[in-house]
Amino acid sequence: MGISVDQVTRVPDLSAGQCFDHYLPDLWYPDSDTSENGRDDIPLMEKAAKRICADCSVRVECLQWAFSNEKHGIWGGYTAEERRTFKEAGYAVRRLAQRRAKREATLPQMQ
């Protein structure tokens, strides 16, 4: 008996994602390489990654994937800690993405 096709988690096609044009591991996983003293740039890296996610056409799919499959990094505009908190609170993925998109639409754009 092996694993059936139905048991395999399908990875969504995220190749249209904004992150493909900005792939720097430190940007998407800012807390993965912390030293004993910590890193001062983590909030800046998270903010930059979230800005890139804000206009992404596959953001909802990315966030849906991350809720079930990713324990680290920034996916769909949210950190792993934020996703855990939202998941524990029972937030729906689509509602989160819509709420953030609405909020970010009112922010001034970075140049």
C-alpha positions as CSV (number, residue, x, y, z in Angstrom):
1,M,0.0,0.0,0.0
2,G,1.5,3.4,-0.7
3,I,0.2,6.9,-0.3
4,S,-2.7,7.7,-2.5
5,V,-2.8,10.9,-4.6
6,D,-5.6,12.2,-2.4
7,Q,-3.4,12.0,0.7
8,V,-0.7,14.2,-0.8
9,T,-0.9,17.9,0.1
10,R,-1.0,19.9,-3.1
11,V,1.3,22.9,-3.1
12,P,-0.5,25.8,-4.7
13,D,1.1,27.6,-7.7
14,L,2.6,30.7,-6.1
15,S,5.0,31.5,-8.9
16,A,3.1,34.7,-9.7
17,G,3.9,35.9,-6.1
18,Q,5.7,39.1,-5.5
19,C,8.2,37.2,-3.4
20,F,9.7,35.6,-6.5
21,D,11.0,39.0,-7.5
22,H,12.4,39.6,-4.0
23,Y,13.8,36.3,-2.8
24,L,16.2,37.0,0.0
25,P,15.9,34.4,2.8
26,D,16.5,37.0,5.5
27,L,13.5,39.0,4.2
28,W,11.0,36.1,4.4
29,Y,12.6,34.4,7.4
30,P,14.1,37.3,9.4
31,D,14.2,35.5,12.7
32,S,15.8,32.3,11.4
33,D,19.4,33.3,11.9
34,T,19.4,35.1,15.3
35,S,22.6,35.4,17.2
36,E,23.0,35.3,21.0
37,N,22.4,39.1,21.0
38,G,19.5,38.9,18.7
39,R,19.0,41.0,15.5
40,D,18.0,44.6,15.5
41,D,16.7,44.5,12.0
42,I,13.9,41.9,12.4
43,P,11.0,44.5,12.7
44,L,12.4,46.3,9.5
45,M,12.7,43.0,7.6
46,E,9.2,42.0,8.6
47,K,7.7,45.3,7.6
48,A,9.5,45.2,4.2
49,A,8.2,41.6,3.5
50,K,4.7,42.6,4.5
51,R,4.8,45.6,2.2
52,I,5.7,43.3,-0.7
53,C,2.9,40.9,0.2
54,A,0.3,43.7,0.3
55,D,-0.1,43.9,-3.5
56,C,0.5,40.2,-4.3
57,S,-2.0,38.5,-6.5
58,V,-1.6,35.1,-4.8
59,R,-1.6,36.4,-1.3
60,V,-4.8,34.6,-0.1
61,E,-3.6,31.2,-1.6
62,C,-0.2,31.8,0.1
63,L,-1.8,32.5,3.4
64,Q,-4.1,29.5,3.1
65,W,-1.0,27.3,2.4
66,A,0.9,28.7,5.3
67,F,-1.9,28.2,7.8
68,S,-1.7,24.5,7.3
69,N,1.8,23.8,6.2
70,E,4.3,26.5,7.3
71,K,5.6,27.0,10.8
72,H,8.2,29.6,10.0
73,G,8.6,32.7,7.9
74,I,6.4,35.4,6.5
75,W,3.7,34.0,4.2
76,G,0.7,35.9,2.9
77,G,1.8,39.0,4.8
78,Y,1.8,37.4,8.2
79,T,4.6,36.1,10.5
80,A,4.5,32.6,11.9
81,E,3.5,34.1,15.3
82,E,0.7,36.1,13.9
83,R,-0.6,33.1,12.0
84,R,-0.5,31.0,15.2
85,T,-2.4,33.6,17.1
86,F,-5.1,34.0,14.4
87,K,-5.4,30.3,14.0
88,E,-5.9,29.8,17.7
89,A,-8.5,32.6,17.6
90,G,-10.3,30.9,14.7
91,Y,-9.9,33.6,12.2
92,A,-10.8,32.8,8.6
93,V,-7.9,33.2,6.1
94,R,-9.8,35.1,3.5
95,R,-11.2,37.5,6.1
96,L,-7.6,38.2,7.4
97,A,-6.3,38.9,3.9
98,Q,-9.2,41.2,3.1
99,R,-8.9,43.1,6.4
100,R,-5.1,43.7,5.9
101,A,-5.6,44.7,2.2
102,K,-8.2,47.2,3.2
103,R,-6.0,48.7,6.0
104,E,-2.9,48.8,3.7
105,A,-4.8,50.5,0.9
106,T,-5.1,53.5,3.2
107,L,-1.4,53.7,4.0
108,P,0.9,56.0,2.1
109,Q,3.0,54.1,-0.4
110,M,6.8,53.7,0.2
111,Q,9.0,54.9,-2.6
